[in-house]
Amino acid sequence: MLIVFVPILSILLAFLVGAFFILLAKVNPLTVYYEIFKGAFATRIGLTESMIKSLPLVLAGLGMSFAFRCGVYNIGGEGQIFLGALGATFVAVKLNLPIFLHLPLVIMAGFMSGGIWALIAGWLKTHYKVNELITTIMLNYIGIYLVGIFVYGPLREPGSIFPQSSQFPPSAIFSVLVPGTRLHGGVLLAIIATIFVYVFLWKTVSGFNIRAVGVNPEAARFSGISVEKNILIAMFISGGLAGLAGVGEVSGLTQRLFDNFSSGYGYQAVAVALLGQTHPVGVVLAGIFFGALRNGTTIMQRALGVPTSLVFIIQGLVILFVVGSSFYTTQLIKKQAGGGMKDERLGDKLSG
C-alpha cells in the first residue's frame, strides 16, 4: 500500500507547495497547472512529445533503480547515457549493414558502452572500497567531455562547421511510429527493458541474489551469495540500461551525435527511480510524469510567461517529500519490528 501512497502523496504535496512559488510570480497556480496538463496531454503532438521526453527518463530510471535494488548508488546515469550514445554512433556511422543487423548492433553497442562505463565504478567499489557516489559523479563529467572530444575530432562530420557526427544511415535509425510526429521505435525498447528488469529481478535466481545483497549484504554473504559479483552485475546492467537511453536519443531523435545532446536526463533519472520506488512499473509511471512535466512546462511558459525553472522546483519538492516519506516509513517498520530490522525479515523485504 505504501509503495502507491507515498509517491502520490509526494506529488500532491509538491504541487501544493509549488503553488506558493507560482503565487510569488503573481500567477494563478490553477491556471499554470491546467496549462501544463493541456500542453502535455491535450493534443496529439503534445502527447507524443511528452512520451519522447519520457523515454530516456524511463530507460535511465530503470538503470538507476536496478543498481539501487542492489544497494549501490549509481548517480552516473548522465555519463552512461553519453557513452551509450557514443558506442551506438561508432557502430552506426562506421558500419554499412542491412537494418536487421545494423540497428540491433547499434542497440547492443549502446548497452555495452553504458554498462562498461558503470562497471568502472563497480570495480573500484568491490576491489578498493571506493565510494560509488563519488566515482559515478566524476565519471559523468569524463563521459560528457569524452563525447565532446570525439565529435570535435574522430567522429566529426567531414566538412561540418558544427561539432557533430555524420548522419546515421536509415538502417541505424528507429522508425517513426506515429506519422506526423517524432515518436519513434524507442518506445518498444523501453517496453522490452521494463519487462526485462521485472522478470530478471523478481523471477530469476540472479535477480533474487541482487535484491538480497541490496537488503542485507552481510546476511546475503552468510547465505553464500557473492556480494562483489552481484554488485558488478548490477552496475553493468544499470549502466547498460542508461546507455539505451543514449541510443534512443541518437537513433530515434537527432539521428547523429551532438556535443551536449542530453538535457540532464541522467540526473533526473535518479528522481524517477526514487519516485517510482525502484519498481519497474513505478519507474515507468514516474518517467511519464516527469516527461510530461518537462513538455507541459515548456508549453506553459510560452502561454503564460512563467519560467521553466518551475519544473525543477516541483521536481525537487517531489524528491524531498519522497525521501522524507520513505525515511518515516522505514523508521515505522523498524519500530514495529522491535527496534531493528531482523535478518528473518529478509524474505519479506525481498517480496516487495
FIGU-918228 format. One record per atom (N, C-alpha, C, O, CB): x, y, z. Coordinates in pm, whole numbers, plus 50000, padded with zeros to 5 digits. Each point is the difference from the previous one (the first is absolute). Glycine has a CB too. Example, Ala and Ser with C-alpha at 12.3 -4.5 7.8 and 13.67 -1.06 7.14 Angstrom:
# residues 2
513194943150780/499115011950000/500905012050000/501044999850066/497074988550059/501545022249803/500825011950006/499235010950073/500515011150017/500674982649768/
This chain:
# residues 352
500824988050000/499185012050000/500865012650000/499715009649929/498494977850192/502885012649959/500885011550011/500695003149868/500265011649969/500074983150271/499974994749681/500715002049874/499185008449903/500555006349910/500624971850124/497515022049983/499115008249916/499705013350069/499975010549936/499024968649964/500795020550229/499575011850074/501095010650007/499725011949981/498774973650152/502755010549894/501095009750019/500265008549875/500065012250013/500964971950149/499125010149718/500225008549881/498855009649972/500225011649968/501164970149939/497385013350106/498845008649972/499945011650098/499795011549961/498974968849948/501435016750219/499995010550101/501135009949976/499825012150018/499164972050147/502195011049795/501155008749975/499725009549885/500355011850008/501184970450076/497845013049809/499675008449885/498995010750039/500155011749965/500304969049880/498525015350230/498985009550042/500595010950090/499685011849983/498604970050001/502575014450109/500635009850088/500935009249921/500075012050028/499784971850161/500865010449711/500915008149919/499235010649921/500435011549991/501144969149991/497295015549962/499195009749926/499395010450095/499845011649964/499664970849862/500165013250293/499425009250097/501025010650042/499705011950002/498774969950079/502745013749953/501055009550039/500465008149879/500325011850012/500424972850173/499305008849697/500385007149878/499075011549969/500415010049941/500554968949973/497775019750126/499025010749977/500425012950070/499715011049951/498494971850027/502485015950136/500475011850072/501005007949916/499945012349994/499704975850224/501305004749716/500995006749917/499365006249875/500455010449952/501294973650131/497225009649867/499295005549884/499295013050039/499975009649922/499714967249983/499765023550215/499335012150048/500985011650012/499625011649984/498734974150138/502925011149908/501015010650008/500205006849865/500375011749993/500774975850192/498615004849707/500085005849866/498705006749958/499865004349886/501814978250055/497395018550153/498715006549979/499214993549886/499435006749914/501585014650169/498984965349920/499254992149902/499134990150076/500404995150106/501425007549717/497024994550124/499094990450062/500584985849986/500194995549887/497815019650063/502284977950160/500564986549991/499114990449922/500504991649925/500645012450292/497544997249798/499104991149928/500135001949849/499944990449923/498485010050271/501785012149764/500205002849858/501304993949950/500044994349891/498665027050134/502344979750055/501304994349963/499904984949985/500444994449899/500735024350221/498254974849980/499914985449995/499094995349887/500254989549940/500165009850306/498565008349725/499124996649889/500765000949867/499864991349915/498155017150215/502795002149853/500775001749877/501064989049986/500264995449889/499355029450122/500984971050100/500984989149995/499324987249955/500504992949912/500855017850272/497504986349876/499274987849965/499545000549855/500134990249927/499125007350311/500215013949720/499525001349863/501154998749900/499864993549896/498275021250185/502994991549949/501154999249911/500584986149990/500534996149896/499955027350159/499424969050054/500614986750003/499114989249939/500514990249945/500715016850258/497454994649806/499134988949962/498845003549906/499404990949942/501204999750274/499065021949768/498745003549934/500034998449849/498944998449938/500685017350245/501564984649755/500094998649854/500874988149964/500754994950084/498945029849888/500204970949904/500824988749956/501485003450007/500814991850045/497335000649806/502235019650104/501405004250004/500485001050144/501104995650033/498605016849750/499474993550302/500385001450139/500204986550067/500974998050074/497795023449933/500334969449968/500094986750059/501254992549953/500724994150081/496805005249933/502735001049855/501164992849947/501305006450046/500984993050026/497675000249775/501395020150209/501205006850049/500254996550147/501154998550042/498475020249793/499314980150242/500164995750140/500584986050007/500854997150085/497215017449982/501484976749845/500534986449996/501474999849960/500794992450055/496924999249888/502645017149961/501405000849955/500915004150116/501084994450018/498155011549749/500335003950310/500795004650114/500004990050114/500875000350087/498625023149849/499524967750064/499934989750105/500944988349972/500494993750094/497145012949947/502634990549833/500764987949963/501374999450068/500304990150067/498515009949715/502045010350203/501314999150067/499894999650151/500854994050066/500125018149743/498004994450246/499824999750145/499624986150049/500474995650105/498845028449888/499844969149930/499604986450037/501194990649991/500254992350093/497405012149826/503084996049969/501124990849981/501105002550103/500484990650064/499005008449691/500925013650262/501035003050099/499494997750142/500754995750087/500245021149755/497714986250181/499424997550132/499994985250036/500244996350115/498365023949854/501124971349932/500084985550022/501434996150039/500214991650087/497925004749747/502845010050098/501394997050033/500365004050142/500624992250073/499945010849689/499045009150279/500325004650135/499314991250104/500604996450101/499675027049813/498464973050061/499274991850096/500594986050010/499984993950107/497955019349844/502604981749937/500634986750002/501195000050097/500154990850080/499135005149681/501545014550230/501155000950091/499555002350144/500554994150093/500845014949720/497594999550206/499515002750135/499494987250066/500154998150121/499255025349810/499994967849990/499494987450055/501134991250054/499774991350084/498325009849755/503125001350112/501164992550049/500725007550111/501054995750047/499204993849727/499185021950266/500645007950105/501165008249951/500825004750080/498484978250078/500805019149709/501075007949941/499405013049947/498984999949931/502364979250008/499305032150093/499455013049963/500675005249874/500985007450005/498524997450237/499954991149647/500515004349870/499405013749967/498815001149969/501444974749952/500575034550084/499565013649968/500625004149866/500035011849965/499754994150283/500714984349678/500725002849876/499194998349874/500564997349894/501434995850223/496695008349892/499164997849884/500335009049882/499944995749885/498314997150270/502115019849872/500275009449891/501234995549919/499974999849877/499035019050260/502074977749932/501184995249930/499754987249925/500534998049891/500865012850280/497794980349886/499684987449935/499125002149877/500124992649902/500074995850319/498935021749783/499215003649883/500935004849888/499854996049885/498185010250262/502935002249887/500945005249901/500854988949939/500224999749879/499835021950244/500424969149962/500824989049947/499174990649915/500484994849900/501015006850299/497254996149841/499124991749918/499795006049863/500024992949900/498864999250306/500925021149789/499845006949872/501284999449919/499954998649878/498355016550226/502834986149963/501294999549930/500244986349938/500394999149883/500525018150275/498864972249918/500164986549946/499064997249885/500394994049900/500334998650324/498035011949790/499014998249893/500435007549874/499824995049889/498375002450284/502375014649845/500415008049885/501144993549923/500015000149877/499265020450246/501684973949948/501114993249933/499484989149907/500414999149885/501075005850312/497624986749856/499464989049919/499125005449887/500014994549890/500074990450311/499175025749826/499085005549901/500725005949880/499604997749886/498805006950297/502665003149842/500655007349889/501194992649940/500445003349890/498835017550219/501254969349961/501194992949951/499664987049929/500844994749927/500435015450258/497524984649834/499614987449936/498915002449898/499165008850015/501474978650193/499395004649688/498965000649897/499364986349990/500514991049934/500725027349938/497614980250196/499364987050012/498505001449972/499465011050007/502284981550161/497604996449801/498535000549988/499375002750136/500614997550103/499474986549702/498695021350194/499385004650124/499804988850102/500065002650120/498815015049746/500894970150089/499754989250097/501284996450077/499934993150102/498254998149748/502975013650101/501264998150073/500485013150062/500505000350113/500094980949732/499265029650080/500615012750040/499375005650127/500705003150096/499815001449665/498164997050240/499335005950116/500204991750128/500285005750105/498035004249739/501564976650150/500294992250121/501435001950050/500245000450121/498084983049803/502655017849984/501395002350042/500175013750061/500785001750094/500004982949726/498515025450127/500045013450058/499474999750143/500595005950090/499115004349681/499194982950249/499414998750134/500954992750094/500215004150114/497484995849785/502894989250051/500924992150084/501235008250037/500474999450114/498734979649775/501335028750015/501175008350026/499705010650106/500845002850085/499964993349680/498015009750229/499615009850100/499884994050139/500455005950098/498365006549725/500594975850184/499844993250128/501374996450058/500265002450118/497514988549808/503105003349992/501324995950048/500835012050043/500694999450103/499214980749744/500065030850077/500805011850034/499565005950134/500845003150085/499495001549670/498354997150264/499515005250127/500304990550115/500345004450110/497875007649767/501664974950097/500254990150104/501454999850044/500294999450120/497874987249787/502755013849998/501434999950033/500395012750074/500824999650092/499654986249706/498945025550163/500305012650069/499584999350146/500735004650087/498995007949697/499114981850244/499554998550138/500824989550074/500195000950121/497505005849809/502794983449997/500774989250060/501315005150060/500534994150094/498454989949743/501535027050110/501235005950056/499775003650147/500824996850086/499845012249686/498224997650255/499685003950138/499754987750086/500404999550116/498635022049802/500294968350024/499764987650073/501284992950036/500144994850111/497695003249773/503125001750023/501294993350024/500785007350108/500614993650086/499434998449676/499965021250234/500715007750103/499374997950138/500705000050101/499925017149725/498074981250176/499314997750128/500324986250057/500324998750118/497845016649808/501774974449990/500184986350049/501464996750028/500294991750087/497705001849784/502935012850057/501424996650017/500745009550094/500934995950070/499014994749703/499655022150231/500745009850079/499125007950097/500455009550064/501144992349747/497124994050200/499075006350093/499825015049974/499765007750093/500894975250075/499485021249706/499815014149965/498505002849993/499254992549939/502955008149932/497385010250192/498575003550005/499475002549859/500525008549927/499795001550302/498644982649734/499465001049864/499315013249974/499875004049884/499864971550117/499815031450103/499405013249980/501025009549937/499685007549908/498804988850290/502745003249852/501055008849949/500424995949859/500095008549911/500714995550324/499464983249746/500514995649869/498975001749889/500355004149889/501124979650230/497265013349910/499005001449893/499785014649964/499805003249883/499104975850196/501145029850019/499865014349971/501185004949917/499815007349903/498904996050311/502514992849823/501185004349926/500014994249858/500415006649905/500864995150311/498264985849770/499954993849868/498985007049909/500104999349878/500584978950225/498335028349958/499075008049919/500755010449918/499815001149879/498394995350293/502655011349896/500725010749932/500984994449896/500135005449890/499655008750316/500894975049830/500934994149905/499274995349875/500455002349888/501044990650301/497355000549831/499224995049887/499505011349910/500064998949878/499284981750261/500175030149922/499495011449923/501115006349917/499815002849882/498455001450294/502914998049886/501105006449927/500644990549900/500575004349900/499845010250299/499504972549828/500534990349905/499215000449869/500584999449891/500174986050300/497935015649821/499175001449880/500375012749925/500065000149877/498074987250236/502115023749963/500425012449937/501284998449921/500125005649890/498785006650293/502064980449870/501264997649929/499764992949868/500615003349898/500604995650321/497894991349781/499754992149879/499235007849894/500284998849881/499744980850260/499005028449901/499235007349900/500775012049945/499695005249893/498214987550221/503125011849960/500895010349948/501164993949920/500685006949925/498705007750269/500824972149824/501144993749937/499664988349911/499515001949889/501775005350303/498964980249855/499894988249913/498634997849939/499904994749889/501844995550249/497185013749931/498654997449948/499375012349932/498854999449957/500884983850224/501015027449810/499425012349944/499654998049852/500774994349924/500565019550240/497514991049798/499544998749863/500945007749907/500295011750024/497324985950055/502884996049816/500925006749907/499395012749943/498894999949947/502114977949996/499745033150067/499555012649944/499035007850085/499625011149964/500734978749822/499235004750329/499035006950085/500695010150090/501084997550052/497454982349943/500825031850023/500535010150092/499484997850142/500445006750093/499725009649716/498904974250206/499414997150130/500624987450060/500394991049927/497465020150001/502244988250207/500514987950065/498934989050001/499254998750097/502285015350046/498424978349751/499004989549985/500544988849914/500915002049920/497245014950107/501264971449990/500404988649918/499275000449866/499165008749977/501284977650230/499905004449706/499284998749874/498574995350028/499724994350105/502435000649772/496985007550028/498624995450010/499964984850004/500724993349925/498485027149953/499954974050210/499844985650006/499344995149871/499125006749946/500714994050307/500584987749697/499294994249885/498634994950043/499794997450118/502404996349776/496875004750012/498654995250035/500004986750073/499094997350079/500075014849724/501834979650174/500064986850064/500345000850149/499894990050071/500785000549710/499745021450267/500385001650141/499055009450073/500345005250106/502044990649832/496435006550006/499055009750055/498694992950037/499524991549926/501535027049937/498394985350252/498694994950039/498935006049908/500035011849967/500734985650273/498304994249721/498905004849914/499035008550081/499834997950121/500414981749733/499125029850080/498975008250063/498744991550017/499564993449906/501405027949992/498464979150220/498824991950029/498705007149965/499044993649956/502254995450224/498675024049841/498795007849972/500345010449894/500735009550028/498384986950208/500375002049642/500305009749893/499665014350041/498985002650063/500594979449769/501305027150131/499795014050032/500515004150137/499875011550040/498184987549816/502554991450216/500595002950131/501434994750004/500484994149904/497235004850207/502965003450002/501374995050016/500054987050082/501094995050030/499725028649955/498044971050052/499984987950082/500564988349920/499524997049891/498485011550238/503024985049926/500744989949925/500014986450071/499434998350108/502005020149799/499224972250029/500024986350050/500724997950131/500004989050054/499895004449715/500745017050284/500624998850131/498994996850109/500374995150107/501375020849819/496974986850047/498954996250094/500024985050024/499854995450113/498745024149810/501594972949970/500054985450013/501214995850083/499934990350076/498915007349703/502265009850205/501204997150078/499735001950149/500444992050082/501005015149724/497835003550228/499675002650140/499084989350057/500144995950115/500135028649843/498774971049960/499084989450045/500764987150027/499804993650103/498335016849764/502754985950040/500804987850016/500895001150123/500134990450076/499845005849675/500655015550269/500885001950115/499244998950131/500504994350097/500965020349763/497324990750144/499184999250121/499674985550034/500104995850116/498945026849833/500554969949950/499674985950021/501254992350045/499934991650089/498235009849737/502975001650110/501254993350035/500375002350146/500334990550072/500445012249691/499165009850281/500385003250139/499094992850098/500474994450099/500385028049828/497844977650046/499084993350092/500274985050006/500114994150107/498165023549845/501834976249931/500214985549995/501344996350064/500094990450076/498515008249715/502435009050176/501334996950053/500045001150152/500514991150068/500505017049718/498475002950267/500125002450144/499064991450083/500344996350112/500335026849834/498144973750002/499004993050082/499734985649957/499294992950071/499705029149968/501544973749848/499704986549953/501234991449976/499884988849951/498095020749947/503214995550134/501214992249979/500814999150130/499865008450089/500194998649668/500804982950252/500864998450117/500995011550009/500265005250109/499504969849876/500795029149901/500955011249999/499365012850052/500625007650074/500574981849733/497575012850154/499305011750048/499754999550149/500125010150070/498834992049708/500694986150272/499814998250144/501305003150075/499985006650104/498254975949852/502885012749990/501305002450064/500325015050005/500495005050100/500304972549821/498935029449970/500265014449995/499165007350103/500515008750071/500054989649686/498164998250253/499135006650098/500394996350142/499865008150091/498314992049742/502314987850186/500454995750133/501215008150044/500095004050116/499044972949840/501785025549953/501175008350031/499565014150036/500565006250090/500864979949756/497585019050083/499515013450026/499315001450135/500105010450064/499654992449694/499564986750286/499295000350128/500964998650117/499935007650096/498064982749792/502915000050103/500944997650109/501224992649945/499974987849991/498145011450179/502955007949794/501174993649939/500674989650090/500504989849952/499845031149920/499674981750259/500654990550090/499214986950010/500584989249999/500375030150131/497724981849879/499174988050003/500104992549868/500014987749998/498425023550164/501644996149728/500154993749869/501334992649991/500054988849950/498515029149947/502504988450150/501324993549998/500014987550086/500584989849963/500505032549999/498264978450155/499924988550089/499244988549934/500244988350030/499855027250168/498974988049711/499224989849930/500724994349878/499474991449929/498475020150150/503274993349898/500784994749888/499905008149872/500474995549895/499214982550205/499725033749907/499875008649882/501225009149991/500395006250099/497084993149916/503145001549867/501165008649979/499545014449987/499395003749899/501874977449989/499035027150211/499595014049999/500705007549887/499375007549926/500224991750323/501724998749739/500775007349899/499544996649859/499865008949916/502094991350241/497824987149816/499554995849866/498675006549965/499825004849888/501394973450140/497885022050066/498675005549972/500035015249986/499205005649925/499804975250199/501895025949947/500165014449981/500485003049859/499525009349935/500984993550310/500464989349707/500525002049865/498914997549895/499885007449903/502414986050176/496934996049941/498914997049905/498985011450000/499555004549895/500784970750142/499315029350083/499005010650011/500485012949936/499235006849931/499954982950279/502085013849811/500525012349941/500074999149848/499715009749930/501614994350279/499074984449740/500094998449854/498625001449936/499835007349902/502174977550126/497015008350027/498655000749943/499425014050019/499335005349911/500324970250135/500625030650070/499525013550027/500545009849896/499245007849942/500634986850302/501445005049733/500615008849901/499544996949860/499855009049917/502104993250231/497834984949823/499524996149867/498635005649971/499745004549888/501614974950128/497775020350082/498655005649981/500065015149978/499275005449917/499774976450228/501845025049929/500185014349976/500595002549862/499655009749932/500674994050314/500584987349712/500575001149867/498944999049891/500125006449896/501984984050192/496875001549936/498904998849904/499245013249985/499475003049894/500314972750164/500195032350050/499385013249990/500775008649901/499415007749924/499774990550312/502145000449765/500825007249903/499754995249858/499985008049907/501734995450269/498114983549808/499684994449868/498705006049947/499915003949884/501294974650176/497805022250026/498705005349959/500105014549953/499325004049906/499604980550255/501945023349905/500145014149963/500665001649863/499545008049918/500604997850324/500944986749732/500735002049875/499414992149883/500055004649886/502004999550248/497404984249894/499414992149891/498545003149976/499454996549896/502174985850158/497755024250043/498585002949985/499695014549971/499095002949922/500524978650229/501145027949912/499665014249986/501015007649913/499665004449890/499264994550334/502315002649825/500975008449931/500574993349875/500375006949905/500205003450313/499494976249782/500524992049888/501455003549968/500474997649889/497225001050020/502995006950185/501435002549999/500415003750142/499135002750083/500855004949673/501314992550272/500485003250135/500445014550005/500815004449918/499914971750118/498765031350060/500375013950023/500765001150132/499914991150085/498095016949784/502735002750146/500585003350129/498895004750093/499145007949960/503084998449932/497784988950234/498995003850099/498584997749949/499155008850011/502445008250078/498154971249857/498684997049943/498954997350106/498805001749975/502354989249826/499275004850319/499044996750105/499775012050089/500935007150037/499804969049958/498015026250040/499665011450086/499804995750145/499005003550063/499935007849740/502024981250248/499964996050141/499114988250031/499574998450114/500895024749935/499254968549851/499134988550024/500594990450104/499274994350081/499905007849684/502144996350232/500634990650093/499895004250144/499864991650089/501695002549732/498515019050203/499855004950136/498554998650046/499744995950114/502175020249850/497164987249947/498594999250036/499564985550017/499004997350066/500585024149812/501154969250062/499664985850012/500074995350144/499284990850039/501585005549730/500005009850311/500084996650143/498675003450067/499484992350082/503035011749921/496955007649961/498695004050054/498914990549954/499104996650077/501655027149927/499334971949872/499014990549946/500064986950078/498964994450035/501245016249737/501004984450253/500164987450073/499455001150142/499344990850049/502695004049814/498225016450203/499525001850137/498495001550003/499334993750083/502825017049977/497304997449851/498555001749997/499304987049965/498924997150052/501395026849883/500314968149976/499434987249961/500244988950100/499664988549974/500665018649795/500284996350346/500254990250107/500864988349950/499884988850050/497915017650055/503074996349797/500934990349939/499294987449948/500614989449990/501165019250164/496964992749813/499254989049939/499765003549854/499675011549969/499204982450253/501294996449685/499885003149857/498725007349962/500045009749924/501334970450035/497495015350092/498745006549966/499985014350055/499555009249932/499284968550068/501645024050123/500055013250059/500945009349925/499715011949984/499784977950235/501635004749734/500965008049923/499395004749869/500215011549960/501684975750144/497365004249829/499335003949875/499035011550026/500005009949927/500224966649984/498975022350193/499035010550032/500705013050040/499585010849961/498794971550113/502725016450005/500755011950040/500675006649880/500055012249990/500334977650236/500155001949683/500635005449880/499015007649914/500325010649946/501304970750060/497185013349980/498955006849923/499625013150069/499795010249934/499354967649980/500765021850218/499665012150075/501025011149977/499635011349968/499244974550205/502425010949843/501035010349983/500145004249854/500285011649972/500914979150226/498624999949709/500055003549858/498885009649963/500215009849928/500834968150024/497765019150097/498865008749975/500205013650066/499615010349945/498894969750038/502105020050135/500275012550071/500985008649921/499835012149989/499744976650230/501465004949726/500975007349916/499315006349879/500165011949973/501664972350101/497425007749854/499365004849878/498915010350031/499945010549935/500564967449956/498665019150206/498915009150033/500495013350053/499395010349973/499214970050074/502515019650028/500535012450055/500545009049889/499845012250006/500714975950206/500085005949688/500515007949887/498865007049928/500105011849966/501814972250008/497005008750003/498835006049933/499345010350089/499535010449952/500114968349920/500325018550257/499405009350096/500775013250002/499395010650012/499824970150126/502115018749851/500805012350000/499635009049883/499905012250014/501964975550099/497945006149770/499645007949882/498615006350017/499745010949949/501684974049908/497705008150214/498635004950015/499865010650110/499235009549985/499984968449934/501545020450192/499815008850116/501225008450035/499895009850074/498504973550008/502775012949866/501205007550033/500624996250133/500905006950048/498175011349820/500464970950193/500584995250126/501284992449967/499994991849908/497715006750204/503405003849959/501284993549965/499954984850013/499314994650086/501845026149988/499614972549839/500034985450002/500734994550123/499944988050027/500005012249724/500735008650324/500654995450124/498994994150097/500364993150095/501415024349875/496954985550005/498934994450083/500084984850004/499784993950105/498775025649840/501774974349940/500044985549994/501074994450094/499804989450059/499405011649703/501915006150251/501074995350088/499625001950147/500404992250086/501285013249736/497565005050206/499515002150137/499064988650038/500134994150108/500095031049867/498834971949937/499054989250028/500724986750011/499704992050089/498515020649790/502754984950032/500764987550005/500734998850133/499984989450063/500305011049687/500375010450294/500724999650127/499074997650117/500334992750094/501365022549810/497144991150091/499024998050108/499504985650003/499834994250107/499505029949873/500424970149902/499544986149994/501004990850067/499644991750082/499135013149705/502524996850176/501044991350057/500165002450149/500214990750076/500965009249703/498735012750262/500095003250143/498934992650078/500274994250105/500665028449840/497844977650003/498904993350069/500124984849990/499644993050094/498905026849858/501954975049935/500194985649986/501024994950099/499774990150070/499645011449687/501745005350251/501064995850092/499525001150144/500244991150082/501515016249753/497565003850196/499495001850136/498994989450038/500034994850111/500365029549865/498714972549931/498984989850026/500634986150014/499614992150085/498715021649790/502684983750040/500674987050006/500744998350133/499984989250058/500265011049692/500405010650297/500704999550128/499024997350113/500264992150090/501495023749822/497114991050082/498984998350104/499474985750003/499884993950106/499495030249870/500314970549906/499454986449995/501054989750042/499664989950061/498775017349756/502844995350149/501074990850043/500114999850151/500114989350061/501135015049726/498735007650274/500075000650146/498804993450065/500124993850105/501185027349875/497534980149956/498784993750051/500134984849997/499624993250095/499035026549827/501884975249968/500194985549986/500994995050104/499804989450060/499695012049694/501595006250268/501004996050098/499394999550140/500274990950078/501555019249779/497354999950174/499385000550132/499054988150020/499964994150107/500235031149892/499064971549895/499084988750008/500754986750010/499484990350055/498855022849813/502904986750079/500814987750006/500694998450134/500684990050024/499665011649730/499495008350333/500594998650133/501325007050014/500864995850078/498004982949943/501345032049903/501215008050016/501054997449897/501065006450005/498464993950230/500284991049672/501014997649897/499504990049900/499134991850028/502675013350133/498794995749718/499644990649894/500684986850027/501234999350012/498475019449821/499524970750177/500564986950028/500284992849870/499345002349899/499434996650319/502244992249785/500364992449881/498844991449952/499874997149881/502515002750194/496764995950021/498894991749958/498965007649919/499124993949939/501274992350263/499715027249796/499105008049918/500505001349859/499385006849918/499945005550284/501804981249766/500605001049867/499034995249894/499875006449896/502394990350203/497074992449926/499054994749901/498865009649974/499545001449887/501064975750185/498935029550036/498915009749983/500445011949917/499255004849916/499824988150303/502165011749803/500515011349925/500174996649853/499735008349913/501414999850292/499324979849767/500254996049862/498734998149922/500035000349877/502044989050198/496815008849992/498744998149928/499445013249949/499084999949919/500474980250221/500985031249907/499505013149959/500755006049885/499685011049955/499614992450274/
